[in-house]
Amino acid sequence: MNDETPLPPRQPHFSHRRWWKWVGLVLFILLIGGGIYGWRAYHAAQNTFTQTYHALPSKPSDTAITSGKPFAVLLLGTDTGALGRHDVGRTDTMIVATINPKQQTAKLTSIPRDTLVNIWGSNQDEEKINAAYPLYGPTTTIKTVEHLVNIPIHYYVLLNMGGLEKMINAVGGVTVTPPLTFHYEQANVVKGQKIHLNGAQALAYSRMRHEDPLGDYGRQARQRQIIKALVLKEAGLSSLPRYQSVLNSLQNNMQTNLSFKDLIWLRTKYGHTSRHIKSQTLQGQPATINGIDYQIASQSTVNKISNDLRKSLSLAPATTFQTDALAPSGF
């Protein structure tokens, strides 16, 4: 079932980064470049993003971005240290980013890691959606999410924890207004009081889950909060050394089927959408099946999210849904 080409082994992963899987900040990467100019910066970026490019057999030459039409990107976060290893980690962060250039809007839809699905093309029983990538690779993961929310997904971006802290530090940190008060590792924040976070603090801020009354859903909201802060911060990234630091942090830490041409097009044509970002979550209900905890979204919830995403992509509302994407259907 695995139609992905195995990647060569790399150095052992950083075990202390197992706790949190991040990818949302990739929107910052996609829209990077504000204020940066010159031949040197351009070719440094071209060299870096050429290394991160990995075409998918199922999507060899997608032209959704350059066509000017709305498109979707699946953002995946894993915890394996440098990418390209045999021991692939689960993607505990999954965000569907839909971008509509005509409406100048972007939407981030989080899919909880424990969401129960039928993995596309698999003969196995239902699984948590975060198992799709380590079991079958990016193509199957994209197909599973497409099947779940009933939209076409044109691109994917996989990011691990390796470069996150350096990346946040490279832009001089980010500023957020916490939705609750807590002290967790390097993060010590007070509800409603704006605070500036460096890389380590931002990681801790996004990592905390058990003290949040909303649990993993609260953590997802704080992840998206950091994404927005990064996207806005990049507009002032005019220092070439800082820009190069960001590029260095991406080496062996990002994999995508977005080409350098696509990324340049995103920056020059769609950069304005970074000012109009909305977010939402596929909300499920907790359930325990055979001793394993899951999140199960009702079919009506899935339908609502699906039609919202279809609207953001300028697609007609769906008249039928793939009810076998979830199990059991009675929830």
Secondary structure as GFF3:
##gff-version 3
##sequence-region A 1 331
A	DSSP	three_ten_helix	15	17	.	.	.	ID=ss1
A	DSSP	alpha_helix	26	30	.	.	.	ID=ss2
A	DSSP	alpha_helix	39	52	.	.	.	ID=ss3
A	DSSP	beta_strand	71	78	.	.	.	ID=ss4
A	DSSP	beta_strand	93	100	.	.	.	ID=ss5
A	DSSP	beta_strand	105	110	.	.	.	ID=ss6
A	DSSP	beta_strand	116	117	.	.	.	ID=ss7
A	DSSP	beta_strand	127	128	.	.	.	ID=ss8
A	DSSP	three_ten_helix	129	131	.	.	.	ID=ss9
A	DSSP	alpha_helix	132	136	.	.	.	ID=ss10
A	DSSP	alpha_helix	138	149	.	.	.	ID=ss11
A	DSSP	beta_strand	155	160	.	.	.	ID=ss12
A	DSSP	three_ten_helix	161	163	.	.	.	ID=ss13
A	DSSP	alpha_helix	164	170	.	.	.	ID=ss14
A	DSSP	beta_strand	174	176	.	.	.	ID=ss15
A	DSSP	beta_strand	182	184	.	.	.	ID=ss16
A	DSSP	beta_strand	187	189	.	.	.	ID=ss17
A	DSSP	beta_strand	195	197	.	.	.	ID=ss18
A	DSSP	alpha_helix	199	207	.	.	.	ID=ss19
A	DSSP	alpha_helix	216	233	.	.	.	ID=ss20
A	DSSP	three_ten_helix	234	236	.	.	.	ID=ss21
A	DSSP	alpha_helix	240	250	.	.	.	ID=ss22
A	DSSP	beta_strand	254	256	.	.	.	ID=ss23
A	DSSP	alpha_helix	260	270	.	.	.	ID=ss24
A	DSSP	three_ten_helix	271	275	.	.	.	ID=ss25
A	DSSP	beta_strand	277	281	.	.	.	ID=ss26
A	DSSP	beta_strand	285	289	.	.	.	ID=ss27
A	DSSP	beta_strand	292	296	.	.	.	ID=ss28
A	DSSP	alpha_helix	299	312	.	.	.	ID=ss29
A	DSSP	three_ten_helix	323	325	.	.	.	ID=ss30
###
